[in-house]
Amino acid sequence: MTVFAENMQKWVVNIGNKSKVKEKNMAIEYQKDNGIFTIHTLNTTYQMMIDEYGFLLHLYYGSRISGSMKYLLTYYDRGFSGNPYDSGTDRTYSLDVLPMEYPCQGQGDFRTPALIIQNQDGSYSCDLRYQGFQIKKGKYGLPGLPAIYAEEDEAETLEIYMEDQISFVRVTLFYSVLPEYDIITRAVKLVNLGEASLRLEKVYTVCLDFLYGDYDFIQFYGRHAMERNLQRSPIVHGAQVIGSRRGSSSHQYNPFMIIADKTTVEDMGNCYGLSFVYSGGFKGEVEKDQYNQIRAVLGLQDELFSYELRAGESFYGPEAVLSFSSRGLSVLSGNYHRVYSEHLCRGKYKNKPRPVLLNNWEATYFNFTGDKICEIAKQAAALGVEMLVLDDGWFGKRDNDASSLGDWYVNEEKMGGTLGELVKKVNSLGLKFGIWLEPEMVSEDSDLFRAHPDWAFIIPGRKPVRGRCQLVQDFSRKEVVDYITEQVFKVLDSANIEYVKWDMNRSITDVFSATRDNNNQGQILYHYMLGLYAFLEKLLIRYPYILIEGCSGGGGRFDAGMLYYTPQIWCSDNTDAINRIRIQYGTSFGYPIAAVGAHVTAVPNHQTGRVTSIKTRGIVAMAGSFGYELDLNKITEEEKQCVRQQIQEYHKYWDLIHNGNYYRLTNPFEETELAAWEFAGADQSEALLNTVTMEAYGNPPTQYVKLKGLAPEGIYRDEFTGKLYGGAALMTAGIPVPRMEGEYQSWQAHFIICA
């Protein structure tokens, strides 16, 4: 009897009828006769197979199909590709060339593995074989980790159980499908069923093997204040790697990547998205092998990672969210926009208009008093702003970057009274009140550090590496998280605070925890994230009415993991409208518009020195959750009137912008003269066209923009001019952009269907 047959016999005995095989019209199917699992969404199919030796092979992911894709597999004698002992003298069977669902080190597969385990005897080997499965209604959850959620009737889950019979490690592969969104999620759980400890050296969540194809790798690189630049490059032989060693998802690379056909553009072509629901270090790899096959993997950063898994213990790899589109990049982005908006973000403001806020940072920096904040609040209220956010500098002796982080008590001398008194004054003006926090950090010049220097990441005997004159708190320690939680709660309980800006202004270095032995320092960064997520979860439970906005030097932790706790995130510390067009363009590929914290700021811009009109700044900032970051007392009366109008327009277009379909009409990295983007109603009833001139020329040619997402047979009226246009005409021939004098000018058109 083959291994496969033996495992199927075990399956029948152990599971029985607890999990029925799904009918053909269900999202998840299992064909017992050939060991094939098929996952269907509305437009896609994902298929894998248990083969005769009990290995889990990947067969297909792409446009929706029926039937078995086993025929795609080929078997030949490949030189220097090893053969499992089970295959006997059959040299045509090798895991080095077969498409694997979850490849491990030690199976004869020399491509990059998803899992590396060091056994008690020092060997690096893992031989996972199929043991059984279950199909369940609803969506799985991950203890202590963010994940997509869904009602029982909105999702189905497949759990596949694999085991190594020597090391006694069990791996559960989780697959959940949200059919209407064309989304499949993946996660992994490892359990040590043996009596000896194991060491996890690499744990990736997802692997996608492509048997053939000429693909491009699309990733989003950057730096502080210039995040998520799109880079598209051919997948060539060897490995292309992105990731973060910084303890956060980082400004430098984003945990989201796309595999696309060479010919794929916005409106046509095949493309695959892989998004990691995690805010710490990660790694993504794309490898083209000797036979032109491609492997894409995504998961935890394996550098500084070494996790002892003791007998009986479990480990969860964070979730990955997969989507496929045969209709181009725009549809792929829309899939992520919808599922993250509806099934990842949570809280009061999930589907509710976010308040238009004014953040005082670029208006005052550290140089403010309670009276100054009230002056800013009065002008903000007069112009229609709905919330005032007090940024850094309100606590301890915080008048510069070098002190007081960790001392979460109000500087009443600076504020001219208690925080509660200030908030009451601001509330009396009709404004909500928000506050800035950076709980993960500590200053050496602080009461907290002097009392607990071992709570910070410092390697014994070495001087620490500073970032922004601050150190990182060891959030892998429960007592540290509990203390900071208690202090923050005292602040939030003292006043009517309805918004928290959660900041993290440095990368993590000197990773060492005083409470872990020398052999387990490689667990720290993973447990750091669990500590952070636990803190955020407690905050959401205690204060369900508070809107938390994530921030890490702006966009250094702009990831799906944070969206589970913070439904909007500062897109970047760069507030220059022209730079933001490029930053927001890259961000839009994987994240919904509502997640983008975007502000109108003062000119000359504090990052670039560039001067753009307040109209242009407003149009760019409105492609996100809208707000201001300047002293409204210092702008002209004409600009104040513009602010009033912008706030009215934000409310007018909020549903269209945040619930409509978003279209990238130009690529600002390639088309440098004009940037254009559009919001179109899902019912095709209206569209908002936005354009900004990026460069000015003498005697310029006329620029034309083609719209998307309209009803071809519909007649649309431009609300601003009254002119009528056919939907098909606007999408096929386009519309000329009016000539505007000067640099960085902007133009909008609002089309409403009338027939």
N, C-alpha and C positions, 0 to 999 in steps of 0.2 A: 504493500500500500504506500502511495506517495505521501510526502509531508503534507501536501495540500489536502489530500483525502482524509488523513488523520486529523488535521485541524478542523476540517468540516464536520467530522464525526464528533469531536470535542464540542464544537459549536452547537450542534443539535442537542447534545446531552446537557450542556451547561446553560444554554440560553433558552432552549425550547421555543415556546411560542410567545415569549415576552416581547419580541420585536418582529412584527409581521413584515414580510417583504412587500414593498409598495407596488401599487398598480402603476400601469404605464403612464397615466396622466398625472402622477404625483411628482413632486420635485426631486425625490431621491428614489432610485430604483436599485434593486439588487437581483441579479440573475444567477441563481444558485448553480445552474448547470455549467456555467463557464467562469464563475467567480468574478463577474464584472459589476462594478459599482458605477452608476451614472447619476450625475447631478444636473438637473435642468433648471435654468431660469427662463424668463420669457423669451429671450433671444439667444441664449448661449447654452452650451453643453460642456460638462467636465466629466471625464471618464478615466477609470483606473481598473486594474485587474490583479487578482491574486493568481500567480502562475503555479505551475505544477510543483515547484519547490517551496512555495509559501512566501515568495518575495512579492512585494507590492509594486507593480509597475504602473507608470503613468502612460495613458494611451492617447488622450486628446483633451484639448481645451480650445474652444473657438465658437463659431456660429452654431446654432442649434442644429443637431442632426439626430438621426435614429439609427438603431442597430449597433453592432459591435465594431470597434475600430482596431481590434486585435490584428487585423490583416496588415496594419502599418509596420508591425515589428518584423525585422529581418534577422536571420541567424547565419553567420559565416564564421569561419575560422579567422580570427584576427590576431596577428602576431603580437606577442608580448602583452596581451590582454588575458588576465588570469581567469580561471574557471572554478566555480564552487565545487567542493569535493562531491556534493550530491550529484553533479552532472556526470560523474564517472569519466569516461574517455571522450565524452562529447565536447570537443573543443570549439564548437560553434556557439556555445552558451557562455556569455560573459557579462557580468554586471558593469564592466567597464564601458560598454557601448549601449546597454539597454536603458530606456528612460525610466528613472527611478522616482518614486513618489517621496521617499524620505531617505536619502542615501547616508550611509554611515561609514566611518573610517574602519577598515578591516574586512570589507566584503569583496575586495578585488576591484573596486571602483576607484580609479586614480584621479577622477575629477574632484572638484571641491565638495567636501561632504557637508551635510546639514548637521550631523551629530558626531562629536568625538568624545569618547569615554575612555578614561584611564582606569583599568581594573585594579583590584587589590594587589595583584602580582606585578603591577607596573606596566603591563601590556596595554597597548592602545588597540582595542578591538571591540566590535559590537556587530552581532549578526542577528538582525531583527527578522523574525518570521511571523506570519499571520496567525492570530489566535481566535479572532471573532469580531463581531460588530454589533452595534445597536443603532436603530433609527428611532429618533424621538421627535415629538412635536416641540416647536419653540426653538429658542436660541440658547446655547450654552453660556455660562458665565465663567469668569476666571477670578478666583479669590485674590483680592488685593490689587487687581490690575484692571485698567479700563478696557472696555470692550463694547462692541455693537450690542444693542439690546432690541428685543422685539417681543410682541405678544405671541401667544401660542399658535394663533392662526396665521401669523405673518411669516413664520420661518419654520424650517425643519433642520434637524441636526443629525449628522452621521458621525458615529464614533467607531474608529477602527483600532483594534487592539493588536499590538505587535510585541513580541518578547524575544529576548536573548536567553536561551536555555542554559548558558554557562554562567553568565554574570547575574542572571535573575533580575534584569531590568525590564520593566514593562513600559512601553511607550503607547500612549493614547493619542491618536491623531484626530483632532476635531475638525469637522467641516459643517458650517451652517450656511444655509442658502436663504436669501431673501429674493424670491423669484421676480417680483415686480420691479426690483431695482437693478436686476442683472448683477447682483453682488453675491460672492461666495467668501466667507471668512474662514480662516484657518488658525488653529492654535495647537500646542503640543503640551502634553503632561508626561513627566517621567516619574516612575515610582521604583524605588529599590526594594524588591521583594526578597532579596537575599539577606545574609547575616553579616556580610562584610561591607565596608564603605566603598563607594565608587566616587570617582571624581569627574565631573562634567567639565570638559575643556572647550567645547563649542556647542552651542544650542541655537540653531537657526529655526525659524518657524515654518518657512515655506521654501519649497523647491519647485521650479517649473522647468521641465526638460522639453526641448524642441528637437525633434528628429532631423529637421532640415529647415531651410529658410534663410533668406538674406535680410537681416534685421538691423535696425538702428537702436541705439541705446540713448534714451532721453533722461537726463538727470538735472538737478537743480542745485547749482553751486553758488557760493557767494562769500561774503565777509561781513563783519559788523557794519551796519548802515548801508549794505548793498547786497541783500539776500536774494536767494532763489532766482538766479539768472539761469535761463534755459540753455542747456548745451545738448546738442544732438550730434552723435558721432556713430560711424559704422561699427558694428560689432566685429572685431577682428580676432584672429587667433591669439590665445592667451586670455588673461583675466583683466577685466576692467572693474575697479573697486571704488566704491564710495563709502563713507561712514564717518563716525565721530568717535574720537578717543577722549572727548572733553567732559564726559559725565553728563552731558545734555545732548539733545538732538543736534544742536549747534547752528550757527549762522553759516558755516562753511558748506555743509551738505544737508539736504533734507531727506528724511526717511520715506521717500516716495520716488518711484521710478517707473518708467514706461518702456516697454519693448514694442517697437513699431515696424511694420513693413517699410521698405525704402520709399514706397510711393504714398505712404499715409500722410494726409494733411488734415486740416480741421474738419472737412466735410466728407471724407472718403478714406477707406483703407482700414486694415486690421491693426489693432493696438491693444496691448495688455497693460493694465495698471497693477502695481504692487505697492501697497501702503502699509506702514508699520505703526500700530497703535501703541506707541511707547515714546517716552520723553527723555530717556537716557541714551547712553552710547549704543550705537547700532552699526551694522555693516551690511551692505548690499554688494553682491558680486554678479557679474555676467561673464561667463567663460565660454569660449568657442574651442571645441576639442579637435582632435586629430581627424575626425570624420565629419567635420563641419557641423556637428551638433552643438546646440547652445543650451547652457544651463544658467538659470537665473535663481539666485537665493537671496534671502533677506531674513535678518534676525539680530540677535544680541551681538554686540561687539565682543569678539573673543579675546582681544588684548586686555590685560588686567582682569581677566575672567578665569576663575578656576573654582568650581563649586563642589565642595564635598557633600555627597548625597549619602547620608548614613542609612543604616538598615531601617526600613519602614517609612522613610521620608519621601516627600513628593516635591517636584519642582515644575512650575508652569512657565512655558515660554510665552511671551506676549503675543497678542493677536496680529495677524496680517489680513488685510482686506484686499481681495482680488476682484477685478472687473475686466471684461473684454468688450470691445466694440468693433464691429465690422463697418461702421459708418463714420470713422474718423475720431480725431481727438476731442472734438466738441462734445460728442455723445459720451465719451469716456469721462470727461470732466463732469458732465451733468449727472452721471451715475453717482459719482462721489459727492457732489454737492447735495443731492437729494438724500442719500443715505446718511451722511454725516449730520445734516440739518435735522432729520426726523428720527434717527436711530442711534445717535452718538451724543449730541448736545442734549443737555438737560436743564431743568430749572424753570423759574418763573418767566424768563425771557427767551425760552426756546423758540416760540412762535409769536412773540410779542415785540412790538417796536421798542428798540433800545432807546433810552433817553439820550438826547443830544447833550453831550457833556462839554465842559470847559476844564481843561487841565492847566494848572498854574505853572508847570515846570518851565517852559520857555519864556514865560512872562516874568518870573521872579528868581528861578533857580532856588538857592538856599536863602536868599535875601528877602524874607517876608516877615510880617507880623500878622496877628489876628486881624488888626484893623485893615491892613493892606488886602488881606483875603476878602474881607467884607466889602471893600471898595470894588474889587474885581467882580464879586458876586452881584452887587447892585447893578452894575452895567450889564452883566450877563443876563440877569433876569429881565431887564428892560428890553433886551434884544430877542428874547424868546428861548434862551438856553434853558435846559431843564435840570441840569446837574452840575455842581461844582466839585471837582476832584482836587484834593490837597495832596500834592506829591511829596517827594523826599524833603526831610528837614524839620518835621514837627515833633520829634521825640528826642529824649536824652539830651545831649549837648551837640546835636547834629547841625553844624554850620558849614561842614565841608565833608569830603569823602572819607576822611581818615578816622572818624570816631563814631561811637554810639550804636552801631548796629548790634542788635541783641538786647539793648536797653529799651524795651517797648513800654515806656511811660511818657506821658505828654510833657513837653517843655512848656509849662504854664507861664513862665516868665516871658518867653518869646511869643506865646499865643495870646497873652493878656488875659488869661483865665483858663478854665477847664475846656477840654474838647467838647463836652456836652453843651457848654455855654456858646461856643462858636457855632456848633451845628444848629442850635436853636435859632441863632441870628440868621444863618443862611436859609434854614427852612422857612423862617418868617417872610422871606422874600419870594417864596414859592419855588425854591430850588431844593432838589435832593442833594445829599452830601455823600462824597466818596473819599477814600483815603488810600495812600500808597503804603505798601509793606514789602519788606524783603526778609522774610523769616528764616530763610536757609543760610543767611550770612551772619558773620560776627566781626566786629572791629577789635583789634588788639587793645585800642583805647576804649574800653567799655567795662562796665561793672561785671557783666556776664563773663567776659574772657578772663578777667582777673580772678573771678571766683571759680571758674571751671575751664582752665586752659586746655584740658584733655578732651573737651567736647568738640574742639576744632580739629580738622584734618591737619596734623603735623606729624612728620616722620621723626621718631625719637633720635636725638643726636644731630638733626639737620635743621637748618633754618628754612622756614617755609617759603614757598613761592607766593608772592602777593598778587592779587588782581584787584584793581581799583582800590588799593590800600585795604583790602579786606580778606578774610579767611572764610572757609566753608564749614558750616556746622555738620557734625557727623549725624545725619538723619537716619543712618542705619541703626542707631541706638534709640530704643524706645523711651528712655528717660529724657533724652534730649528733645525728642519730638513732643513728649508730654509736657515738658516745661514750657517750650515755646508756644505750644497750643494754648496752655493756660494763660500765658501773658497776652497773647493776641486776643483771646476771648475777653479778657478784662477790658481791653481797649474798645472792642466792638460792643461790649455791653454798656459802656459808659455814655454812649451817644447814639442817635438815630442815623446809623451809617448804612447806606443802601448799595454801596459799590466798594469793591476792593481791587486795586491794581496790584497784582502779585508779581513782583520783579525778582530777577536773578541776574546779577550783574558781573559774573565772572565764570570762567570754566573751572572745573575741579582738578586740582593737582594734589600732590602729597597724600595720596589715598592710603590712609592707615587708621585703623580703629583700635583704641586702647582695650576694647573688650573682646577682641577676637585673637585667637592664637595665630602663630606665625604661618600656619598652613592654611588659614582661611581668610586671608586678606583679599583674596580674589572674589569673595562674595559681597564685598562692601558696596560697590556701586549699584548692584542689583537691589540690595536691601535698602540702600539710600532712596531709590525710587519708590519702593514699597512704603517707606516711611513718609515720603512726600505725599503719595497718593492717599495714605491713611489720614494724614492731616487735612488734606483738601476735602475728603469725604466727610470728616467730622464737621468741617466748616459748613458744608452744604446742608447737612442734617440740622445743625443748630440754627443756621440763618438761611432758610430757604428763599427768603425775599432778596438776598444780596446777589447782585450781579458781580461775578468775579471775572476780571479781565487779566489774562495771562500776559507776561512780558519777560523777556530775558535780553536786556540790552536791545529792546525792541523785539526783533524776530528771531532770537537765538534759540527759542524753544517753541517754534510754530509747528506743531505736529498734532496728529490725531489723538494721541494720548492726552494731551492737555485739554483738547476740546471736550473731553468727557466731563471735565470739571470746570473749565472756563470757556463758555460758548463764544467768546471773542478774545482775540490776542492782538497785542500791538504788532502790526505787520513789520515795522522797522523803526529804529531811532531816526532814520533818514526821513525828514518831513518835506523835502524838496519835491514839488509836484512833478517835475520832469523825471527825476530819478524814480519817484514812486510809480510812475506809469510802468516802468520796466519791472520793478519789484512786485507790484500787484498783478502784472501779467503772468509772471512765473508762478506766483502763489495760486492763481485761479485754476491751474491745471488739476490740483488735487484737493482744494479746500473751498468751501462755500463762501460767497460774498459776505454774508452776515458775520463770518468769523474774523473778518479783517478790520481791526481797529485803525481808523483813518481820520486824520485831523487836518484842519486848515490852520496854518501857522503864520508867524510874522515873516515879513521880507525886509531886507535881504535875508534869505534863508540861513538859519544858524549852522547848517552843515555845509552848504555849497556856496553861500553868498549870492545865489541867483535871485533875481526879482521876477516874479510872475504875478499876474493880476489876481485879485481875490476871486474873480469869477472862475478862472482856470483852476486855482487851488481848490475851490469848492466842488467843481465838476469831478476832479480827480478823487477827492476825499469822499465823495458820495458813492463811489464804487466800494463801499464797505459800511461798517457801523460808524456813523458820522459824528464828528465833534470838532472842538477848537482847542488850540494850545498857544495862546497869546494873550496879551493884555488888551482887552477890548476898549479900555479907556484911552488907548494910544492910537487908535485908527481914526480915519476921517469920517465925517458924517455920511459921505457917499458910501464908504465901505460898511458903515453900520447898517445902512439901508440894505446893502447887499447881504449882510449877515441875516437880517430879518427874512429876506426873500429866500435865502438858501435853506433856512430851517423850515419854512413853509413848504418848500419844494421837497425836502427830505421826507416830510410826513406824507406829502402828496404821492410821492413815488415809492414809498417804503415797501409796499406789498409787491410792486412790480420788480424792484431791485432785489429784494430778498427772497421772493417766492417765484419769480419768473425765471426764464431761461437766459443764461448769460452766454454771450457770444464774443469771442475774440475776432475782430474784423481785420486787424493788422498785427504784424509781428514787430514790435518796436526795436528789436535787436537787428532786424534786417531792413525794415522800411523806416528810415530815419526822418523822413519829411513829415509824416502825419501818423498819429496814433488814433485808433478808433475802436470803440467797443459798444456793445448794445445789450439792453435788457428787453426781452420780449415776453409778453404774457403767455402762460402755458396754453391759454385758450385762443391765442393769436389775435386778441382784441386790441392790443396796443403794443407799442415799442418805443423805447427811449434810446436815441442815437447820441453818442458822445464822441467828440473829436477834439484833438489838441494838436496844433502845429508844433513840431519838434525843432524845425529849422526854418529860417527865413531866407528867401532868395529875391534878387531883383528880377522883374518880369517872370514870375513863376508860372509853371504850367498849372492847369486846373486839376485838382484832385477829385477823384470819384470814389465813393464808398458803396459797396453792395450790402444790403441788409439781409438778415436771416430770420427764420422763425415766423414769417408772416403767412397769412392765408393767400395763396396765389390768386384766387378769384376775388379777393376782398378789395374794396376801395377804402383808402386811408386818407384822413385829413390831418395835415400838420397843424397842431394846435397853435403854433406861434405865427404861422403865415396864412393859414386858412386854405392853402393849396391842397388839391386832391391828387392822389397817386394810386396806381394799381399795385397790389401786393406783388404780383409777378414781376412788374417793371422794376420795383425797388430792389428785388432780389436778383434779377438777371442783368439789368442795365445799370442799376445803382442810382445814386443821386450826387450831383456836384456839390462840393463843399465850398461855401462862399469864400471869396478872397478876403483875407483879413490882414491889416497892416500891423507890423511889429512882431516880435518873437513871442512864442508860447501863448498864442491866442486860442480860444476855445469856442466851440459851436455845438449847440444841442438842437435836436428836433424830436418832438413828441408826436408820434403818429397814432391816431385813434381810428379804429374801423368804423365806417359809417354806412357801408352797404356790402 
